[in-house]
Each structure stands twice: as C-alpha cells, then as structure tokens.
Amino acid sequence: MLSLIKSLNRRQKRAIMLTLDSVLIVLAAFVSFASFGLSGGVMKHLANYVPVLPYLLIVTGITSTWLGVCTSSLNAYEKTAIGNTAILALILGAASWVGATISGLDLPIGLHVMIAASFFALVVISRTGMLQIVLTIYRRSPTRCRVLIYGAGTTGTQLASALRGHETIEPVAFVDDNVAIQGLRLANLPVYSPMRIAALISDKQIDRVLLAMPSLSVPKQAQFARRLEKMGLDVQTLPSFAQLIGKEALVDKLTPLSPNKFLNRDEMSRSIGEATVSYAGKVVLVSGAGGSIGSELCRQILECQPSKLILFELSELALYTTNMEVSQIVEGTDIIVVPILGTITEPRQVRKVLATHNVDVVLHAAAYKHVPLVEANPLAGLVNNVLGTQTLAEQAALARVEKFILISSDKAVRPPNIMGGSKRLAELVIQDMARKHSLTGGTVFSMVRFGNVLGSSGSVIPLFQDQLRRGGPLTVTDRSVTRYFMTIQEAVRLVLQAGAMAEGGEVFVLDMGKPVSIMQLARQVVEAAGYTVRDENNPEGDIEIEVVGLRPGEKMAEELTLSGELMSTAHPKISSAREEGLKEFEIAAALRDLREALIANDEEKARGVVHRWVEPPL
C-alpha cells in the first residue's frame, strides 16, 4: 500500500480528490434532503433534483481546481486550505440554489445552506480521515524515523507542529531542562526530563534527537550532541531563525584565525631579501613537498625565480595537492615544476632524480614529526628520518649538489622520545657529511633548527580548533608546559635566508621569541572564537580546558641548543650554535647498529641505538 501511495503523481492525486469531492456532493445532497423533512417524500424531491447535480459537479470541479482544494496535500490541510473549502462550500450552495431555480424546483433556501454545510463538513472529515490513514500506513513502514525533540520552547513546539504531518518523520516527545513544563503536553506531545532520555530511547524506539535550542552556544550544543551520540542516536541541530533569514551565518561560529594572533609578539619581516639570489635560476628539490613546511617552501622558493622546482613526496594526495597549487602559481612563467612520487629511502630513485634534473639545492623537509606516532612506530620513524636523510645526503654529495639544507627541530635537543632522537641522529648524519664534503669544496651541508609551527598539520592550534568545534574540552598535557612557536611563513623565510648564508656544518637556530604557555594558548583559542573558558571561576563558561598529563616522550619545555652557546650571524633573527657531533667511526657504528635493528625488526634494539648515541635529557 505504501509503495502505491508513493507511486501516485500529482495529476493522479488531483483526480482522486475530485472524484471523492464529487461523491461527497451527492452524499451531502442526500443527507440534506433526508434531514430537512420536505413534504411529499425524500425520494421524489431527490429525483427532481438529480438534473441539477451534473451542473453542481462541473461548477465544484472548476472552483476546487481554481482554489486549490483538490491539490492541497493532506499534511498541509490546515487554516488556509480549510478556508478555501468553506468558500467552495458557499459557491456550491449558491450554485445549488441557482440550478434549482432554473429547473423550476421550489426548494427552501435553507436546504441549499444545509447542502453547503454538509459538503464542508464531509470534506474536512474526509481529509482528516485520509491523513490519519496515510500516516498510519507510513508509521508501519520500517523506514519511518521516530524523533525526540530536545527543547520545548517556541522553536521546539513549532518544529513539532511542522513535523506532525511529515511522511517519514514522527515526533514522539519533548525533553527539556525546565522543570516547570516537565510532565505537561505541548503541541500534543509529552514533555520529559533529560534524565529520562535513556529510558525514552528504549521505550519509544527513538532513532534521532533534534536539538531545538538555537539560542544555546555552539560549544554547548556540541556537548549535548556528543553525549547523545554516545547513546547510539543520530543528532541534528536546528538553526536559529536569524540564521534561516540570513542575519547570521548558517555555519559553525568558529572561523579560521590567523596564526600570528597567538604568537604574542610581532611577526617577522615578510621579505626574503637578498637570499633570493641563492635560489634564482637554480634547480631546487624540496623533499616532503606535500607537507606543511614543504609546501610553504615551494611557494616561497617560487618567489626567488628558480629555473626548476622538483616536488619530491611520498604521499600521492599531498603531492597532487601541492602540484596543483604550484602549477597555477607558475602559469605564464618559465619556471618548470616536476612532481616526483617516491621515497627518500630508495637510493636508486634519489640518484636518478638528482642526476636527471641536475639539482643545485636540496631542501630536506621530509620527516615523520608527530611524537606519539613515531613513539608507537619507532622503526618506521627511524628509517625515514635517519636512513632517509643519510640516503638523500649521500646521493646529493655524489651528484655534486651545491647546497643541502636539513629542516630540523628543537625536539632534537636532548630528546626523551624516538621522534626527537631520530631528528638528532639526522643532524649528526649531516654534521658528518659536512666534515667530509663541505670543507673540501664539495656539497655544502647545513641544518636549520626551530620549534613548533603554528597551523601545521597535527600541530596544537588545529587540534584545539577541532576540539572547540566539537564543544570541547580542549586538552592540555600539563599546566606548566611551554613551547616555542613560529608561523609557517616566517619559519620558511628564515630557513631560506639561513640556507643562503650556509657555508658548511652550521647548526642554524631561529629566533622564535619567548616560549609560550600551552595553557594560555588554549585560553586564547577559546576567547578568540568568541567563547568563554569554563573553570572554577566561571562554572557557566562554554568550553572546559582539561589537563590530561604528559604523553610518553614529552618534555615540559624544549631547548634550542645542546651547549647553550649561540653566535650571531648576518641576520638578526638567525643564530648559529656551536655543537660537537659524533666522530666518523661513531656515526658509522650508529648507522650500522640501526640497520641491524631494522633488518631484525627489533624495536628495542633500535631504541637502544638512539639511547646510546643521542644526548639524554638533563
């Protein structure tokens, strides 16, 4: 039956309603004649009235179509449609009187009024009955969705009224925090306490909850939604009236904020300056070109007008995205962009790429950088970060590349974790390569060390903003944790400037200002989005900040150098650290032990290599 109802088109439904109304005209006439008590017998007067009926059917059909009575949907048969039915009934009564007069029938005027009233009553009753029948059929359908409305205010009651005649959605009940209305019936639905939601889900077979509380802040709505979703419910939020009429954005209140808002200092100069000469007309290869740092390196390198830019990337999606963006930037110029899908751990591929394109400069940004992930996958992290760096550096030296710049991290300084240890081993590899080649007129090997980059993939700001979208809480590992921060743009500018002044073996350290409290940063993110922090001083705030404890391998504060000694350079924001590396035979032994651990798939042995050769935390 349900499939038959759904298969009817608009014309077929109108024909059914006109046919029904025609039958109701005849029935209204019979009831009126039978009830009016005319002398001479009901059947005699009815027989005389029969010639008038075709005339009434034609007039009623035309008028019904004009007024839209026969085309009104059953679930919208309210107020306006009932008013149009009343007009149709009045026209029917008038037509009956005119037809009877023309036919010479001496019928009282009250009879025609009764025909009109009977027809009106029968139409309204029939429409209501049909609606209930159709709804019953839909309710028995397994695809019907039973919804609970959270919020019994004006918005909630209007929503319930709008959904009452819906074909596939059935409002079942309200829940509301207001004790004064709990236990009442609003919009013909019972109002329950939120404490009974779990019981209602089971008793009333609830499929979905509709949050009808548009005045509630977005984070608090998200908190409600998350709790309900844990009960296995589908949750949807009703927008406010201001949003629906375009007075307020119909999107999440949280909009991307410029990372420099959280630096707590002035952003550095946007000009690369004279460093552009070091890359102009050169063939530049960027490893990890699809990452946050790598892609920004590509953008800023293009400002230096290289002859060719090689995008070397392991991830197909990341390479595709960066290549599409970079290709649009170089459109109309002579710069050639070459996307290379591959891994720095494969020496044959690296050798071919460097030789084929006669690479002049390598900017090595390819690395696994997320501390918990590398801690859980130490072998993969060490292969990529250490042996990949060794492979790329050795092949660059053989290909007589002019400069090789390693993008390092402050996490490489006395690291308590495998990620930092892998970056420190990579630094030691580059220091060893610098001794072998830079001082003998070969490839210049140097490295640039800096801290956290605001806005990069997996960094704290995107994490906080994602937690904010979900209604919180924002998670901080410890109230006293601090980190150094830079924007991606200023970090890359200084990397390129440091690379331009590199002569071999330097450990460049970027000036990132003072370390920033992560707890304070979390508060800034909440307040910058227009919300308030919920804590002991403000229990009614929007977003809570939760302290979850330090993760494995995490430090309270990062260091920039091993020795604490920094020497100034030609650039005021770039310093050079004086640090001793491993001897040639020591780095050879470290790499040999690491390879043996990887061949044996022995994670503990690999960790042991890091602990033996990398400076421990203080």
N, C-alpha and C positions, 0 to 999 in steps of 0.2 A: 504493500500500500504506500509506503514511504517513497519508494522509487517511482511509483505512478504520480504522486503529488509533485515530486521534483521534476518530472519529465514534462509537466504542463507548461506551455509557453503563455505569454501574456494574452494573445488572442483567444486561446482556448479557455483560459480562466475567465475572460470577459464574457464569452459565450455561455459558460456555465452560470455565471451570476445573472445574466439577462434572462436565461431560461428559468432560474429559480425565482426571480422577481416576477416573471410572467405568471408562474404558478401561484405566487403569493397574491397577485392581483385578483385572480379567480377565487382564491380562498378567502381573501378579505371581503369580496362581494358576497360570497355565500354566507359568511359569518354575520355580516351586517344585515342582510335581508332576513336571516333566521332570527336575529336578535331584536330587530326593530318592531316586529309584531304588526306587519301590514295586513289589512283585511283582504280576504279573497284568496289566501293561501300563498305560502312562500314560493312554491314551485311555479305557480302561474306568473308571479311578478318576475321571477328569475328568468323564465322562458322569454318574457317580453324584453328583458334587459340584455339577453345574450348578444343581439346585434351591436350593442354598444361596446362590448368587450374588445373586439379587434381594434377599434378606434383607440381605446384606452391603452392597449398593448403597444401600439405604434407610438403614441404620444409619450408613454412612460419610457420606452426603449430609447427614443431620441433624447429625452430630457435627462435620463440616467447617464447616458454617454456624455452629454454636454456638462453635467455637473460632476462627473467622475465617480458617481456612486458605485457603478458596476466595475470600476477599475481600481478602487481603493483596496489596498492589501488588508487582510484580516487583522494583522498585528498593529496596523495603524488606524483601525476603525475607532476613532475617538473624536470627541468635540466637533472638529470641522466636518468630518465625514457624517456624523450623526445630524449635524445641522443641515447638510446638503440633503440627507434623507428626508428630513422634515419638509424642506422646500419641495422635494419630489412628491411627497405625500399630498401637500397642498395643491400642487399642479394636477395631481391625479384626481383629487376631489372636485376641482373646478372642471376638469375635462369630463368627469362623470356627469356633472350637472348639465354641461353644455350638450353632451351626447344624448342624455335622456330627454332634454328639452327638444332637441332637433328631431328625435324619434317619436315625439308626442307622448312621452310617458309622464304621467302625473305622479311624480315621486317627491316626497317631502325633502326639503333642503338638509334636514338633519341626517337623512340616510347617506347622503354624499359625504357629509362630515365624518360619519361613522366609517365609511369605506376608507377615507383618507387616514383616520386614526388607526384603524385595524391594519392597514397596509404598513404604516410606520412602525407599529409595534411588532408586526410579524418580521419585517426586515431586520430590525435591531436584534430581536431574539434569534433569528436565523443566523445572523452574522456572528453573534456571540457564541452560539452553539457550535457553529462550524469552526471557530477559532479554538474552542476547547477540544474539539475532536482532533483537529490537526496537531495541536500541542501535545495531546495525549499520544498520538502516533509518533511524534518526534521524541517525546520523553522515553518511549520504549525503545528508541533507537540506541544502539551501543555507542554511537559516535557523539551523543549529546554530552556537553560539558557542564558539570554542576559547579557553581562558583560560590565562594564565600566572600562577602564584601567587608573589608576592614575599614571601618569609619562610617558611622550612621548619621553624619551631618547632612547638610544640604547637598553636597556633591554626591554622597553615597546614596541618598534616597532618590535623587534624580537619576542616578545610574541604574538603580533597581527598577524604576519605572520604565526606563528606556529598554532594559533587557527583558522585561516581563513577556513580551510577545516575540522574543528572538527565537529563530528556528532551531539553533544548535546550542544556545547558552541558557542555562536555567539558574537564576539567582535563588539561593537556598536560605541564607540567613545573613545577618549582620554580626560583626563583633566590634565592640567599641570600649575605650577606656573609661568613658563617662559613666560612673555608677548610677547616675540619676535616670538614665534611659535603659539600663540593663533590665531585662525582663519585660519590656514593652514590645509592642509591634509597630513598626514604622514601614510605610509603603507595603503593608500586608506581609511583612517578614519579621520574624522574631529577632530580638537583639540580645546577644550573649556577651559574657565577659571573655577577654582574650585568654584567660586561664583555661577556658573550655575548648580551645582550638583543637587540641589533640583528640578529645572525645568526639568533637563535631566531625572531624575528618573521617573517623571510623563509622559513626552512627549515620551520618548523612552522605557518605561516599563523595566527599569533596574532591574535585580534580584541580581546582585553581583558586587562588586568592587574588582579589583585585584590591589594591591599596587605593582607597578613595580619600586620601589625606594630602591634597596638593599644597596646603599651607605649611606642612611639615618640611623641615630642611632636607635637602637631598641626602646627606650622610645618614640621618636618622631613618629615612625611608629605606636606604640601602641596608641598614642594620636590621630593620623589620624583615625585609625581603630575604636576607641571608638566613635568619632564624627559621623562617617558614620553609625555605628551600631545603633545609636540613631535615624537615619532616617529610620530604618527598613531594612537595607541592610545586606546581608551576605558579610563579608570582609575576603579576603585571601591575604597573603603576599608572594611575590615571593622571594626565596632565591637568594643570590648573586652567581656569577659564582665561586668565591673562595669556597663557601660552597658546591656547587654541585660537585666540583672535589676533595673535602676532605681537602682543605687547611685551612678551618675554620670550626668550629663546627656548624652543622646544627641544633642547639638548641638555646634556649634563652641564651644570653650572661651572664645573671645573674646565678651564681652558688652558692650553699650554702657556707656561710663563717663561720668559727669557731667563736662562740660567744665571746671567750676571746679576739678577735680583738677589741671589743667595750668596754672592761672593763676599759680601761685607767689606768690599774695597773697590776702588776704581779699576775698570777693565784696562788692560794694556793697549798700547797703540795697535791700530789695525793695519799698519803698513809693514810690509816685509822689508822695504828699504833696499839697500844696496845688495842684499842677499840674492836678489833676483838674477844677478849676473852669473852666479854659480850654477844656475839651472837653465838659463836661456840657451836655446839651441842644442841642448843635451838630450840624450835618450835616458829617461828616468824610469826605473822599475819600482813599483810600490808593492811589496808583499802584504797580504792581508788587506787588499784594496777594498774589499766589501765591508770591512768593519767600520766602527765609528771613527777611529783615528785614521785608518787607511783611506776612507772615502773623503775625509776632510783634507788629508794630504794631497789627494788627487785634485780637488777643487783649487787649492791654493797653489799647487805646482803649475797649474794651467795659467795662472796669472803671471808666471815667470816666463811664459812662451817657450817651453821645451820643443824640440823637433818631434819627439815621440814620447808617449806615455804608455807604459805597459802595466796593465792591471793584472796582478797575479793573485789568485784567490782560490781557496778550496771549495767554498760553498757556491753552488750553481746559482741559487736565488740571489745571494748577496752580490755575486759578480754581475748578474743580469741587471739588477737594480742600479748599481754604480755605473755600469757601462752605458745604460740608457741615459742617465743624468749627464755623465761626462760627454757623451756623444752630442747631446744637444748644446752643451756649452761651447764645444769646439767647432760647431757648424759654421761654415763660412771662413774658417782659418786654415792654415797649412799644417796644423798640429795633427799628428796621426795617433789614434788611440787603438791599442791592441789588447783585447781581453784574453787572458790565459787561464784556463781552468786546470788547476793542478796543485800539487803539494810540494812544499819546500824540502820535504824529507826524501824526495826522489832525485838523486844526483844526476841521472841521465837527462831527465826533463829540464832541470835547472840549467845544466850545462848547455843544452840545445837552445834554450830561450836566450841566455846571455850571449852566446856566440852568434845566433841568427840575427839578433837586433843590435849588436854592438853596444851594449848597455854602458853608459857612463857613470850613472849614480844609482845606488840601491838604497832605498828607504825601507828598512825591515820592520814592519809593524805586525806581521803575522804572529799571533801567540794566543794560547789559551790563558785567560786572565781572571776567571772567576774562582775565587779562593775555595769555596765549598766544593765546587765541581771537580777541580783539579785534586783537591784533597781526597775525594772519593774515587778518582780515576788517575792515580799518580803515574802509571806507565804511559798513558796517552799524553798527559801533560808534559812529561819529561822528554818523550820522543819528539813532540812538536817544538817545544820551547828551547830545548838544549840541542838535540841532534839535528833538528831542522835548521837552527841558527848556524851550527857548525857546517852543515852541507852547503847552505847558501853562501856563507862566508868563504869557504874553501874554493867553491866554484867561481865566486866573484874575483878572488885573487888570481886564479888560473886564467880567467878571461881578461885580466888587466883592467878591471873596472876602476875608475878614478877614485870614487868615494863610496864607502859603505857605512851607513848610519843605523845603529840599533836603537829602536824605541824601547827604553827600559822603564822601570817603575820604582817608586820609593819602597815598595814591598820587597825589593831585592836586598835591602839593607837589614842584616841580621834577622832573617825571616824565621818565624816559628811554623811555617807551613810549606807545603810542597810547591805551591804556585810561586811564592817568593823565592824559594830555593832554586826552582828551575830558571827564573829570571836572573838570579845571581850567577848560576853556572853559565848562562848565556853571556853575561857580562865578562866572566872570566875567559870564555872562549874568544870573545872579541879582543880582550886585552892581550891574549896570547897571539892572535893573528896580527895585532898592531905591532908587537915586537918583531914578528917575523917579516912583515912586509912594509909597514908604514915607514920604518926607519931606514929601509933600504931602497926607497924610491918607488915602491910598489903601490898597491891599493892603500888608501888612507882609511883606516878603521877607527871609528869613534862611536860613542854612545851618548844618549840624552836620557836623563832620569828625571821623572816628575811624578806628581801624586795623582789623586783621583780626578777624573774628568767629569764635570757636570753634564748630564744629559746623554752620556754614552750608554750603549746597550748594557743593561744589567746593573747600572750604577744606582746610587741611592735615591736621587731625585725621581727618576721614572718609577722606581719601586714605591716611594712614598705617594706619588700621584695615583698610582694604580690602587694602592690600599685606600686612598682617600675616595676614589670613585666607588669603591665597594663599601663605603661607610665606616672604614677603619676596623680595628685600631692600626695606627702607624707603629711599626715595631722598631725599637732601638735596642742594640745589644747591651749597652751599659750607659748610665747617665754621664760618665766621665770620658767616653770615647771621643777622640778628636781625629780629624783628617785634614790633609792639605787638599785644596781644590783649585782647579782652573777650568775655564771654559774650553771646549774643543778647539775653537777658533784661535784663542791666544796660545794654547799649548802647541798647536801645529805651526803657528807663525814663529814661535821661538825655536822649535825643532829645526825649521828650515834655516833660520839665522845661525843656529849653532852648527848645523851641517856646513854652512858656507864658510865658517871660520875654522873648521876642523883641520888639523894638521897630522893627527895620528895619535891614538892612545888616550885621548882626553875622556874624562867622565864629566860631561856637562850636567849641571844641576840647574833647573829653572827656579826662579824666584816666584813662589806661589803665595807670598804674604804669610800671615799668621794662620796656624791651624784652626779649623772651625769645629765647634762642638756639634756633634750629630744630634744631640737632644735639642739644641737651639735651632738647628736646621729644620728638624721635624716641625717645631712650633712655627717657624717661618712659612713652611709649605702650607700648613693648615690655615694660618692667618692670611696668607697671600691669596688663597682661594675664597676668602670671604667668610670663613667659619671660625669657630672658637674651640679652644682646647678644653676637653673635659678632664678635670683633675679635682683634687681636694678643695682647691679654692673656687672652682667653678663646676659643681656637680651637674649642672644643667647644660654644659657645653655640648658641642656637636661631635667632636672627634677625640677619642682617647689615644694617648701615647703609651704603649706598653713596653716595658723593659723585659727582654727575653733571655738575656745572658749572652756572653761571648760565644761565638761559634768556634768549632775546632780550628786551631791555627790562626786565630785572630788576635791582633795586638790592640792594646789600649790606645797607643799613639804610634805613628810612623816616624821614621828617621830619614834624613836626606843623605847622610854620608856615614861612612864607617869611622873615619878619623875625626870628624867634626871640623876639619880644616877646609875652607873654601877660598879659592883665589879668584880675584876679579878678572873679567875679560873685557873686550872692547864693547860689549853690550851690557848695560846696567842691570838687566834682568836675567843675565846668564852668568853663572859662576862655573868654576872648574874645580873638581875635587881631587885631592892628592891621595890616591889609594894604591896599595900594592896588590898585585894579582898573584896567581899561582905560577910556579916555575914551569917551564915547558914540559919536563918529565912528569910533574904533578898533574897538570891538566890532561896529559896523555893518559895517565893512570886512571884519573877520574872518569874520562870518557870510555876507557876500556872496561872498567868495572860497571859502568852504566849500561853499556851494550850487553855485557854478560847477563846482567839482571833482566834486561828486556828479552833476550833470547830464552832465558829460563822462565820468563813470565813470573818473576819473583818480586812482588811489590815490596816486601820487607827489605830485600837486598837493595832495591832501588832507593828506598828511603834512607838506608844506611849510607849510600853513596852521598846523598845530599847532606846528611848529618856530619859525615867525615870531612867534606871539603868546603862546606859553606859555613861562614862565621855564625855562631849561635847567638840567640838573643841575649841581651845583658840581663 
